[in-house]
Amino acid sequence: SITMGGKAKPTKHTSKEIAKKVFEANVNRGGGGAGAAARQDAKCGFKCYVCLCQQPSEKSLQIHFDAKHPKETLDIEKARVA
């Protein structure tokens, strides 16, 4: 007699997926109340004077400006944070 194989039922969660969820639940990503101090002390040398978004470097500000404010012209001195 010919026997048929089992149905191809996918497993609900793989061990890799469960391990990833456990890891992400237990690692501090700097968000929430616990990370507030770290976010305040971030090394931000530049601030976009159009949208007030903080940027760590001149290059980052240039990339941000080209992407978000293409019609504006960038003035680095105006964006520098003292």
Secondary structure, 3 states (H helix, E strand, C coil): CCCCCCCCCCCCCCHHHHHHHHHHHHCCCCCCCCCHHHHHCCCCCEECCCCCCEECCHHHHHHHHHHHCCCCCCCHHHHECC
